[in-house]
Amino acid sequence: MSAATPERARRVRADAQRNIDALLDAAREVFGTSGVDAPVREIVAKAGVGLATFYRHFPERSDLIGAVFRHEVDACADTAATLAAEHEPLEALARWLRRYTEFIGAKRGLAAALHSGNPAFELLPVYFQQRFEPALGSLLVAAAAAGEIRGDVEPMEILHGVANLCLPADVDLARAERMVALLIDGLRYGAKPRLQSAEP
Protein backbone atom coordinates (compact mmCIF):
# COMPACT_ATOMS: atom_id res chain seq x y z
CA MET A 1 0.00 0.00 0.00
CA SER A 2 1.54 3.30 -1.06
CA ALA A 3 2.14 6.01 1.49
CA ALA A 4 -0.12 9.05 1.45
CA THR A 5 1.11 11.86 -0.74
CA PRO A 6 1.99 15.20 0.91
CA GLU A 7 -1.04 16.75 -0.84
CA ARG A 8 -3.40 14.14 0.56
CA ALA A 9 -1.88 14.52 4.02
CA ARG A 10 -2.47 18.28 3.84
CA ARG A 11 -6.10 17.71 2.80
CA VAL A 12 -6.63 15.32 5.70
CA ARG A 13 -5.16 17.84 8.14
CA ALA A 14 -7.31 20.61 6.66
CA ASP A 15 -10.45 18.46 6.95
CA ALA A 16 -9.58 17.58 10.53
CA GLN A 17 -9.05 21.25 11.41
CA ARG A 18 -12.40 22.19 9.85
CA ASN A 19 -14.08 19.53 11.98
CA ILE A 20 -12.35 20.81 15.12
CA ASP A 21 -13.32 24.41 14.35
CA ALA A 22 -16.93 23.38 13.69
CA LEU A 23 -17.06 21.47 16.99
CA LEU A 24 -15.57 24.36 18.94
CA ASP A 25 -18.00 26.87 17.43
CA ALA A 26 -20.94 24.56 18.05
CA ALA A 27 -19.85 23.81 21.61
CA ARG A 28 -19.46 27.52 22.38
CA GLU A 29 -23.03 28.17 21.25
CA VAL A 30 -24.47 25.12 23.02
CA PHE A 31 -22.60 25.89 26.23
CA GLY A 32 -24.02 29.40 26.14
CA THR A 33 -27.61 28.17 25.95
CA SER A 34 -27.61 24.73 27.57
CA GLY A 35 -24.53 24.77 29.82
CA VAL A 36 -21.36 22.72 29.68
CA ASP A 37 -23.24 19.52 30.58
CA ALA A 38 -25.29 19.67 27.37
CA PRO A 39 -25.57 16.33 25.53
CA VAL A 40 -22.76 15.61 23.11
CA ARG A 41 -25.36 14.75 20.45
CA GLU A 42 -26.59 18.35 20.56
CA ILE A 43 -23.06 19.61 19.86
CA VAL A 44 -22.29 17.19 17.02
CA ALA A 45 -25.67 17.89 15.39
CA LYS A 46 -24.96 21.62 15.35
CA ALA A 47 -21.41 21.01 14.10
CA GLY A 48 -22.55 18.62 11.36
CA VAL A 49 -20.09 15.87 12.29
CA GLY A 50 -20.44 12.35 13.70
CA LEU A 51 -19.93 11.09 17.22
CA ALA A 52 -16.80 9.20 16.18
CA THR A 53 -15.26 12.44 14.91
CA PHE A 54 -16.14 14.18 18.17
CA TYR A 55 -14.56 11.53 20.39
CA ARG A 56 -11.50 11.27 18.18
CA HIS A 57 -10.68 14.91 18.87
CA PHE A 58 -12.16 15.24 22.38
CA PRO A 59 -12.08 11.91 24.27
CA GLU A 60 -13.18 13.59 27.53
CA ARG A 61 -15.65 16.43 28.08
CA SER A 62 -12.91 18.32 29.89
CA ASP A 63 -10.85 18.23 26.66
CA LEU A 64 -13.66 20.02 24.86
CA ILE A 65 -14.26 22.57 27.62
CA GLY A 66 -10.56 23.43 27.78
CA ALA A 67 -10.33 23.71 23.99
CA VAL A 68 -13.37 26.01 23.83
CA PHE A 69 -11.86 28.24 26.50
CA ARG A 70 -8.49 28.48 24.72
CA HIS A 71 -10.23 29.07 21.38
CA GLU A 72 -12.21 31.97 22.85
CA VAL A 73 -9.13 33.41 24.57
CA ASP A 74 -7.17 33.30 21.30
CA ALA A 75 -9.97 34.97 19.33
CA CYS A 76 -10.24 37.79 21.85
CA ALA A 77 -6.50 38.31 22.31
CA ASP A 78 -5.83 38.34 18.57
CA THR A 79 -8.19 41.29 18.02
CA ALA A 80 -5.80 43.59 19.91
CA ALA A 81 -3.32 43.80 17.03
CA THR A 82 -6.09 44.28 14.46
CA LEU A 83 -7.69 47.10 16.45
CA ALA A 84 -4.32 48.77 17.02
CA ALA A 85 -3.72 48.82 13.27
CA GLU A 86 -7.16 50.22 12.44
CA HIS A 87 -7.81 52.81 15.18
CA GLU A 88 -6.20 55.52 17.26
CA PRO A 89 -4.68 54.19 20.51
CA LEU A 90 -7.50 55.16 22.91
CA GLU A 91 -10.21 53.95 20.54
CA ALA A 92 -8.37 50.65 20.00
CA LEU A 93 -8.09 50.20 23.77
CA ALA A 94 -11.77 50.98 24.35
CA ARG A 95 -12.91 48.62 21.61
CA TRP A 96 -10.72 45.80 22.90
CA LEU A 97 -11.97 46.22 26.45
CA ARG A 98 -15.54 45.98 25.14
CA ARG A 99 -14.55 42.81 23.29
CA TYR A 100 -12.99 41.45 26.48
CA THR A 101 -16.17 42.31 28.40
CA GLU A 102 -18.16 40.23 25.91
CA PHE A 103 -15.69 37.38 26.39
CA ILE A 104 -16.11 37.47 30.18
CA GLY A 105 -19.89 37.56 29.85
CA ALA A 106 -19.88 34.59 27.49
CA LYS A 107 -17.52 32.65 29.78
CA ARG A 108 -20.04 32.47 32.60
CA GLY A 109 -21.28 29.14 31.28
CA LEU A 110 -17.75 27.76 31.60
CA ALA A 111 -16.96 29.30 34.98
CA ALA A 112 -18.27 26.46 37.16
CA ALA A 113 -16.38 23.84 35.15
CA LEU A 114 -13.16 25.87 35.07
CA HIS A 115 -13.24 26.29 38.86
CA SER A 116 -14.33 22.73 39.61
CA GLY A 117 -10.87 21.59 40.72
CA ASN A 118 -10.53 19.26 37.75
CA PRO A 119 -6.78 18.84 37.08
CA ALA A 120 -7.47 19.16 33.35
CA PHE A 121 -8.14 22.87 33.87
CA GLU A 122 -5.19 23.72 36.12
CA LEU A 123 -3.14 25.41 33.38
CA LEU A 124 -5.96 27.46 31.88
CA PRO A 125 -5.46 30.50 34.16
CA VAL A 126 -1.81 30.56 33.04
CA TYR A 127 -2.93 30.43 29.41
CA PHE A 128 -5.36 33.27 30.09
CA GLN A 129 -2.57 35.45 31.47
CA GLN A 130 -0.03 34.53 28.79
CA ARG A 131 -2.40 35.56 26.00
CA PHE A 132 -4.26 38.51 27.50
CA GLU A 133 -1.52 40.32 29.42
CA PRO A 134 0.66 41.16 26.37
CA ALA A 135 -2.40 41.86 24.20
CA LEU A 136 -3.77 44.46 26.59
CA GLY A 137 -0.30 45.62 27.59
CA SER A 138 0.51 46.73 24.05
CA LEU A 139 -2.71 48.76 23.86
CA LEU A 140 -2.08 50.41 27.23
CA VAL A 141 1.49 51.35 26.28
CA ALA A 142 0.37 52.86 22.98
CA ALA A 143 -2.44 54.88 24.59
CA ALA A 144 -0.12 56.13 27.35
CA ALA A 145 2.56 57.07 24.82
CA ALA A 146 -0.08 59.06 22.92
CA GLY A 147 -0.91 60.97 26.11
CA GLU A 148 -4.45 59.57 26.21
CA ILE A 149 -4.32 57.54 29.45
CA ARG A 150 -2.20 57.37 32.57
CA GLY A 151 0.86 55.17 32.33
CA ASP A 152 0.98 53.57 35.77
CA VAL A 153 -1.61 50.80 35.28
CA GLU A 154 -0.70 47.14 34.87
CA PRO A 155 -2.59 44.96 32.36
CA MET A 156 -3.60 42.37 34.95
CA GLU A 157 -5.15 45.09 37.11
CA ILE A 158 -7.45 46.03 34.26
CA LEU A 159 -8.18 42.42 33.29
CA HIS A 160 -9.17 41.54 36.85
CA GLY A 161 -11.07 44.79 37.27
CA VAL A 162 -13.24 44.19 34.20
CA ALA A 163 -13.81 40.58 35.24
CA ASN A 164 -15.00 41.76 38.66
CA LEU A 165 -17.39 44.25 37.05
CA CYS A 166 -18.93 41.36 35.11
CA LEU A 167 -18.97 38.97 38.05
CA PRO A 168 -22.43 39.45 39.61
CA ALA A 169 -24.91 37.04 38.04
CA ASP A 170 -27.52 39.79 37.59
CA VAL A 171 -25.22 42.11 35.61
CA ASP A 172 -26.23 42.22 31.95
CA LEU A 173 -23.83 43.03 29.13
CA ALA A 174 -25.12 46.58 28.62
CA ARG A 175 -24.56 47.47 32.27
CA ALA A 176 -21.13 45.84 32.29
CA GLU A 177 -20.12 47.81 29.19
CA ARG A 178 -21.27 51.05 30.85
CA MET A 179 -19.11 50.27 33.87
CA VAL A 180 -16.14 49.54 31.62
CA ALA A 181 -16.68 52.89 29.87
CA LEU A 182 -16.43 54.56 33.29
CA LEU A 183 -13.24 52.59 33.93
CA ILE A 184 -11.77 53.92 30.69
CA ASP A 185 -12.68 57.46 31.78
CA GLY A 186 -10.75 56.75 34.97
CA LEU A 187 -7.71 55.70 32.94
CA ARG A 188 -7.77 59.08 31.21
CA TYR A 189 -7.47 60.90 34.54
CA GLY A 190 -3.84 61.86 35.15
CA ALA A 191 -2.72 61.21 31.58
CA LYS A 192 0.45 63.04 30.67
CA PRO A 193 0.15 64.90 27.35
CA ARG A 194 2.51 63.67 24.69
CA LEU A 195 5.50 65.95 24.29
CA GLN A 196 5.57 67.67 20.93
CA SER A 197 8.84 67.46 19.03
CA ALA A 198 10.69 70.75 18.74
CA GLU A 199 10.55 72.52 15.39
CA PRO A 200 13.89 72.48 13.51
CYANA upper distance limits for C-alpha pairs under 8 A (distance plus 0.5 A):
  4 ALA  CA      8 ARG  CA      6.62
  4 ALA  CA      9 ALA  CA      6.80
  5 THR  CA      9 ALA  CA      6.72
  6 PRO  CA     10 ARG  CA      6.66
  7 GLU  CA     11 ARG  CA      6.81
  8 ARG  CA     12 VAL  CA      6.68
  9 ALA  CA     13 ARG  CA      6.72
 10 ARG  CA     14 ALA  CA      6.56
 11 ARG  CA     15 ASP  CA      6.56
 12 VAL  CA     16 ALA  CA      6.60
 13 ARG  CA     17 GLN  CA      6.62
 14 ALA  CA     18 ARG  CA      6.72
 15 ASP  CA     19 ASN  CA      6.80
 16 ALA  CA     20 ILE  CA      6.75
 17 GLN  CA     21 ASP  CA      6.57
 18 ARG  CA     22 ALA  CA      6.56
 19 ASN  CA     23 LEU  CA      6.64
 19 ASN  CA     47 ALA  CA      8.27
 19 ASN  CA     49 VAL  CA      7.54
 19 ASN  CA     53 THR  CA      8.26
 20 ILE  CA     24 LEU  CA      6.63
 20 ILE  CA     57 HIS  CA      7.69
 21 ASP  CA     25 ASP  CA      6.62
 22 ALA  CA     26 ALA  CA      6.54
 22 ALA  CA     47 ALA  CA      5.58
 22 ALA  CA     48 GLY  CA      8.22
 23 LEU  CA     27 ALA  CA      6.39
 23 LEU  CA     43 ILE  CA      7.41
 23 LEU  CA     44 VAL  CA      7.25
 23 LEU  CA     47 ALA  CA      5.74
 23 LEU  CA     49 VAL  CA      8.42
 23 LEU  CA     54 PHE  CA      7.94
 24 LEU  CA     28 ARG  CA      6.58
 24 LEU  CA     64 LEU  CA      8.08
 24 LEU  CA     67 ALA  CA      7.81
 24 LEU  CA     68 VAL  CA      6.11
 24 LEU  CA     71 HIS  CA      8.03
 25 ASP  CA     29 GLU  CA      6.95
 25 ASP  CA     47 ALA  CA      8.05
 25 ASP  CA     68 VAL  CA      8.44
 26 ALA  CA     30 VAL  CA      6.62
 26 ALA  CA     43 ILE  CA      6.18
 26 ALA  CA     44 VAL  CA      8.06
 26 ALA  CA     46 LYS  CA      6.17
 26 ALA  CA     47 ALA  CA      5.83
 27 ALA  CA     31 PHE  CA      6.26
 27 ALA  CA     43 ILE  CA      6.08
 27 ALA  CA     64 LEU  CA      8.44
 27 ALA  CA     68 VAL  CA      7.69
 28 ARG  CA     32 GLY  CA      6.70
 28 ARG  CA     68 VAL  CA      6.94
 29 GLU  CA     33 THR  CA      7.06
 30 VAL  CA     34 SER  CA      6.04
 30 VAL  CA     35 GLY  CA      7.31
 30 VAL  CA     36 VAL  CA      8.24
 30 VAL  CA     38 ALA  CA      7.53
 30 VAL  CA     42 GLU  CA      8.01
 30 VAL  CA     43 ILE  CA      7.01
 31 PHE  CA     35 GLY  CA      4.72
 31 PHE  CA     36 VAL  CA      5.35
 31 PHE  CA     37 ASP  CA      8.23
 31 PHE  CA     38 ALA  CA      7.36
 31 PHE  CA    109 GLY  CA      6.64
 31 PHE  CA    110 LEU  CA      7.97
 32 GLY  CA    106 ALA  CA      7.27
 32 GLY  CA    109 GLY  CA      6.33
 34 SER  CA     38 ALA  CA      6.07
 35 GLY  CA    109 GLY  CA      6.14
 35 GLY  CA    110 LEU  CA      8.12
 36 VAL  CA     65 ILE  CA      7.90
 36 VAL  CA    109 GLY  CA      7.12
 36 VAL  CA    110 LEU  CA      6.99
 36 VAL  CA    113 ALA  CA      7.98
 38 ALA  CA     42 GLU  CA      7.56
 38 ALA  CA     43 ILE  CA      8.33
 39 PRO  CA     43 ILE  CA      7.50
 40 VAL  CA     44 VAL  CA      6.81
 40 VAL  CA     51 LEU  CA      8.44
 41 ARG  CA     45 ALA  CA      6.46
 41 ARG  CA     51 LEU  CA      7.80
 42 GLU  CA     46 LYS  CA      6.86
 43 ILE  CA     47 ALA  CA      6.66
 44 VAL  CA     48 GLY  CA      6.34
 44 VAL  CA     49 VAL  CA      5.89
 44 VAL  CA     50 GLY  CA      6.66
 44 VAL  CA     51 LEU  CA      7.05
 44 VAL  CA     54 PHE  CA      7.45
 45 ALA  CA     49 VAL  CA      7.20
 45 ALA  CA     50 GLY  CA      8.30
 49 VAL  CA     53 THR  CA      6.98
 49 VAL  CA     54 PHE  CA      7.79
 50 GLY  CA     54 PHE  CA      6.97
 51 LEU  CA     55 TYR  CA      6.76
 52 ALA  CA     56 ARG  CA      6.53
 53 THR  CA     57 HIS  CA      7.04
 54 PHE  CA     58 PHE  CA      6.39
 54 PHE  CA     59 PRO  CA      8.17
 55 TYR  CA     59 PRO  CA      5.12
 55 TYR  CA     60 GLU  CA      8.06
 58 PHE  CA     63 ASP  CA      5.87
 58 PHE  CA     64 LEU  CA      6.09
 59 PRO  CA     63 ASP  CA      7.36
 60 GLU  CA     64 LEU  CA      7.49
 61 ARG  CA     65 ILE  CA      6.82
 62 SER  CA     66 GLY  CA      6.51
 62 SER  CA    120 ALA  CA      6.99
 62 SER  CA    121 PHE  CA      8.20
 63 ASP  CA     67 ALA  CA      6.62
 63 ASP  CA    120 ALA  CA      8.05
 64 LEU  CA     68 VAL  CA      6.58
 65 ILE  CA     69 PHE  CA      6.76
 65 ILE  CA    110 LEU  CA      7.91
 65 ILE  CA    113 ALA  CA      8.43
 66 GLY  CA     70 ARG  CA      6.75
 66 GLY  CA    120 ALA  CA      8.17
 66 GLY  CA    121 PHE  CA      7.08
 66 GLY  CA    124 LEU  CA      7.87
 67 ALA  CA     71 HIS  CA      6.47
 68 VAL  CA     72 GLU  CA      6.66
 69 PHE  CA     73 VAL  CA      6.65
 69 PHE  CA    107 LYS  CA      8.39
 69 PHE  CA    110 LEU  CA      8.30
 70 ARG  CA     74 ASP  CA      6.56
 70 ARG  CA    124 LEU  CA      8.16
 70 ARG  CA    127 TYR  CA      8.03
 70 ARG  CA    128 PHE  CA      8.35
 71 HIS  CA     75 ALA  CA      6.75
 72 GLU  CA     76 CYS  CA      6.72
 72 GLU  CA    103 PHE  CA      7.85
 73 VAL  CA     77 ALA  CA      6.51
 73 VAL  CA    103 PHE  CA      8.38
 73 VAL  CA    128 PHE  CA      7.18
 73 VAL  CA    131 ARG  CA      7.71
 73 VAL  CA    132 PHE  CA      8.14
 74 ASP  CA     78 ASP  CA      6.39
 74 ASP  CA    131 ARG  CA      7.57
 75 ALA  CA     79 THR  CA      7.20
 76 CYS  CA     80 ALA  CA      8.06
 76 CYS  CA     99 ARG  CA      7.26
 76 CYS  CA    100 TYR  CA      7.01
 76 CYS  CA    103 PHE  CA      7.60
 77 ALA  CA    131 ARG  CA      6.66
 77 ALA  CA    132 PHE  CA      6.15
 77 ALA  CA    135 ALA  CA      6.24
 77 ALA  CA    136 LEU  CA      8.47
 78 ASP  CA     82 THR  CA      7.72
 78 ASP  CA    135 ALA  CA      7.97
 79 THR  CA     83 LEU  CA      6.54
 79 THR  CA     96 TRP  CA      7.61
 80 ALA  CA     84 ALA  CA      6.61
 80 ALA  CA     92 ALA  CA      8.01
 80 ALA  CA     93 LEU  CA      8.49
 80 ALA  CA     96 TRP  CA      6.66
 80 ALA  CA    135 ALA  CA      6.24
 80 ALA  CA    136 LEU  CA      7.54
 80 ALA  CA    139 LEU  CA      7.70
 81 ALA  CA     85 ALA  CA      6.79
 81 ALA  CA    135 ALA  CA      7.98
 82 THR  CA     86 GLU  CA      6.87
 83 LEU  CA     87 HIS  CA      6.36
 83 LEU  CA     92 ALA  CA      5.57
 83 LEU  CA     93 LEU  CA      8.46
 83 LEU  CA     95 ARG  CA      7.99
 83 LEU  CA     96 TRP  CA      7.74
 84 ALA  CA     88 GLU  CA      7.51
 84 ALA  CA     89 PRO  CA      6.96
 84 ALA  CA     92 ALA  CA      5.87
 84 ALA  CA     93 LEU  CA      8.37
 84 ALA  CA    139 LEU  CA      7.53
 86 GLU  CA     92 ALA  CA      8.17
 87 HIS  CA     91 GLU  CA      6.49
 87 HIS  CA     92 ALA  CA      5.81
 88 GLU  CA     92 ALA  CA      6.50
 89 PRO  CA     93 LEU  CA      6.68
 89 PRO  CA    139 LEU  CA      7.18
 89 PRO  CA    142 ALA  CA      6.27
 89 PRO  CA    143 ALA  CA      5.20
 89 PRO  CA    146 ALA  CA      7.62
 89 PRO  CA    148 GLU  CA      8.35
 90 LEU  CA     94 ALA  CA      6.65
 90 LEU  CA    143 ALA  CA      5.84
 90 LEU  CA    148 GLU  CA      6.80
 90 LEU  CA    149 ILE  CA      8.15
 91 GLU  CA     95 ARG  CA      6.57
 92 ALA  CA     96 TRP  CA      6.62
 92 ALA  CA    139 LEU  CA      7.61
 93 LEU  CA     97 LEU  CA      6.67
 93 LEU  CA    136 LEU  CA      8.22
 93 LEU  CA    139 LEU  CA      6.07
 93 LEU  CA    140 LEU  CA      7.44
 93 LEU  CA    143 ALA  CA      7.89
 94 ALA  CA     98 ARG  CA      6.82
 94 ALA  CA    181 ALA  CA      8.14
 94 ALA  CA    184 ILE  CA      7.49
 95 ARG  CA     99 ARG  CA      6.77
 96 TRP  CA    100 TYR  CA      6.58
 96 TRP  CA    136 LEU  CA      8.48
 97 LEU  CA    101 THR  CA      6.56
 97 LEU  CA    180 VAL  CA      7.92
 98 ARG  CA    102 GLU  CA      6.86
 98 ARG  CA    177 GLU  CA      6.88
 98 ARG  CA    180 VAL  CA      7.92
 99 ARG  CA    103 PHE  CA      6.85
100 TYR  CA    104 ILE  CA      6.76
101 THR  CA    105 GLY  CA      6.70
101 THR  CA    162 VAL  CA      7.27
101 THR  CA    163 ALA  CA      7.94
101 THR  CA    166 CYS  CA      7.82
101 THR  CA    173 LEU  CA      8.23
101 THR  CA    176 ALA  CA      7.73
101 THR  CA    177 GLU  CA      7.32
101 THR  CA    180 VAL  CA      8.42
102 GLU  CA    106 ALA  CA      6.61
102 GLU  CA    173 LEU  CA      7.60
103 PHE  CA    107 LYS  CA      6.61
104 ILE  CA    108 ARG  CA      7.30
104 ILE  CA    163 ALA  CA      6.87
104 ILE  CA    166 CYS  CA      7.38
105 GLY  CA    166 CYS  CA      7.06
105 GLY  CA    173 LEU  CA      7.27
107 LYS  CA    111 ALA  CA      6.71
108 ARG  CA    112 ALA  CA      8.25
110 LEU  CA    114 LEU  CA      6.56
111 ALA  CA    115 HIS  CA      6.66
112 ALA  CA    116 SER  CA      6.46
113 ALA  CA    118 ASN  CA      8.37
114 LEU  CA    118 ASN  CA      8.10
114 LEU  CA    121 PHE  CA      6.47
115 HIS  CA    121 PHE  CA      8.41
117 GLY  CA    121 PHE  CA      7.98
117 GLY  CA    122 GLU  CA      8.12
118 ASN  CA    122 GLU  CA      7.64
123 LEU  CA    127 TYR  CA      6.91
124 LEU  CA    128 PHE  CA      6.61
125 PRO  CA    129 GLN  CA      6.83
126 VAL  CA    130 GLN  CA      6.59
127 TYR  CA    131 ARG  CA      6.69
128 PHE  CA    132 PHE  CA      6.45
129 GLN  CA    133 GLU  CA      5.88
129 GLN  CA    156 MET  CA      8.31
130 GLN  CA    134 PRO  CA      7.59
131 ARG  CA    135 ALA  CA      7.05
132 PHE  CA    136 LEU  CA      6.53
133 GLU  CA    137 GLY  CA      6.24
133 GLU  CA    155 PRO  CA      6.10
133 GLU  CA    156 MET  CA      6.76
133 GLU  CA    159 LEU  CA      8.49
134 PRO  CA    138 SER  CA      6.53
134 PRO  CA    155 PRO  CA      8.30
135 ALA  CA    139 LEU  CA      7.41
136 LEU  CA    140 LEU  CA      6.72
136 LEU  CA    155 PRO  CA      6.41
137 GLY  CA    141 VAL  CA      6.64
137 GLY  CA    154 GLU  CA      7.95
137 GLY  CA    155 PRO  CA      5.83
138 SER  CA    142 ALA  CA      6.72
139 LEU  CA    143 ALA  CA      6.67
140 LEU  CA    144 ALA  CA      6.55
140 LEU  CA    149 ILE  CA      8.30
140 LEU  CA    151 GLY  CA      8.07
140 LEU  CA    155 PRO  CA      8.00
141 VAL  CA    145 ALA  CA      6.51
141 VAL  CA    151 GLY  CA      7.68
142 ALA  CA    146 ALA  CA      6.72
143 ALA  CA    147 GLY  CA      6.96
143 ALA  CA    148 GLU  CA      5.86
143 ALA  CA    149 ILE  CA      6.35
144 ALA  CA    148 GLU  CA      6.15
144 ALA  CA    149 ILE  CA      5.40
144 ALA  CA    150 ARG  CA      6.26
144 ALA  CA    151 GLY  CA      5.66
144 ALA  CA    191 ALA  CA      7.61
144 ALA  CA    192 LYS  CA      8.19
145 ALA  CA    151 GLY  CA      8.43
145 ALA  CA    194 ARG  CA      7.10
146 ALA  CA    193 PRO  CA      7.82
146 ALA  CA    194 ARG  CA      6.07
147 GLY  CA    191 ALA  CA      6.27
147 GLY  CA    192 LYS  CA      5.69
147 GLY  CA    193 PRO  CA      4.75
147 GLY  CA    194 ARG  CA      5.08
148 GLU  CA    188 ARG  CA      6.52
148 GLU  CA    191 ALA  CA      6.37
148 GLU  CA    192 LYS  CA      7.98
148 GLU  CA    193 PRO  CA      7.63
149 ILE  CA    187 LEU  CA      5.70
149 ILE  CA    188 ARG  CA      4.67
149 ILE  CA    189 TYR  CA      7.36
149 ILE  CA    190 GLY  CA      7.67
149 ILE  CA    191 ALA  CA      5.04
149 ILE  CA    192 LYS  CA      7.89
150 ARG  CA    187 LEU  CA      6.27
150 ARG  CA    188 ARG  CA      6.48
150 ARG  CA    189 TYR  CA      7.14
150 ARG  CA    190 GLY  CA      5.93
150 ARG  CA    191 ALA  CA      4.50
150 ARG  CA    192 LYS  CA      7.05
151 GLY  CA    191 ALA  CA      7.56
153 VAL  CA    157 GLU  CA      7.46
153 VAL  CA    158 ILE  CA      8.11
154 GLU  CA    158 ILE  CA      7.37
155 PRO  CA    159 LEU  CA      6.72
156 MET  CA    160 HIS  CA      6.45
157 GLU  CA    161 GLY  CA      6.43
158 ILE  CA    162 VAL  CA      6.57
159 LEU  CA    163 ALA  CA      6.73
160 HIS  CA    164 ASN  CA      6.60
161 GLY  CA    165 LEU  CA      6.85
162 VAL  CA    166 CYS  CA      6.93
162 VAL  CA    180 VAL  CA      7.11
163 ALA  CA    167 LEU  CA      6.59
164 ASN  CA    168 PRO  CA      8.35
165 LEU  CA    176 ALA  CA      6.76
165 LEU  CA    179 MET  CA      7.53
165 LEU  CA    180 VAL  CA      8.19
166 CYS  CA    171 VAL  CA      6.85
166 CYS  CA    172 ASP  CA      8.50
166 CYS  CA    173 LEU  CA      8.40
166 CYS  CA    176 ALA  CA      6.22
167 LEU  CA    171 VAL  CA      7.91
171 VAL  CA    175 ARG  CA      6.85
171 VAL  CA    176 ALA  CA      6.96
172 ASP  CA    176 ALA  CA      6.77
173 LEU  CA    177 GLU  CA      6.55
174 ALA  CA    178 ARG  CA      6.80
175 ARG  CA    179 MET  CA      6.83
176 ALA  CA    180 VAL  CA      6.75
177 GLU  CA    181 ALA  CA      6.67
178 ARG  CA    182 LEU  CA      6.96
179 MET  CA    183 LEU  CA      6.81
180 VAL  CA    184 ILE  CA      6.75
181 ALA  CA    185 ASP  CA      6.87
182 LEU  CA    186 GLY  CA      6.82
183 LEU  CA    187 LEU  CA      6.92
184 ILE  CA    188 ARG  CA      7.05
185 ASP  CA    189 TYR  CA      7.33
187 LEU  CA    191 ALA  CA      8.06
